[in-house]
Amino acid sequence: MMPPECEVCDQPFDPGPGGDLVLFSNHRPLPEGEVGHPPGCGWFCARHLEAARALTHLDLAEARRRLRAAEA
């Protein structure tokens, strides 16, 4: 699993009240016994969490693109 760094602002944070992992439409669990960061999920800080959750119907790359464009 990747360390918690926001997919939008690239800032590290503490999970829990500081943000969370969000699963998108392209999420696929890792095969049993495999370790790493599953595809289609990303970490989001508290500032971007709710906006990310509103885009879970998209794949992670498209959601990230839209969230970053909204920041510009």
C-alpha positions, 0 to 999 in steps of 0.5 A: 500500500502506498503511504497516504499522500493526497492524489490532488495536492500530493501532501502527506497526511495521517489517515482517519480524521486527516483523510481516507482511501477512496475506491473508484470504478476501476478498483480491483483488489489485489490477488490473495497473498499479493501486497501493494497498492490496489489499482483504482484506489487513492488517498485523499486529504481531508480537504479533497476527500468529499469531492473525491467521494463524489467522483467514485463513479469515474476511474481514478485517473479521470477523477484525479484530472477533474479534481486537479483542474478544479484546483487550478 
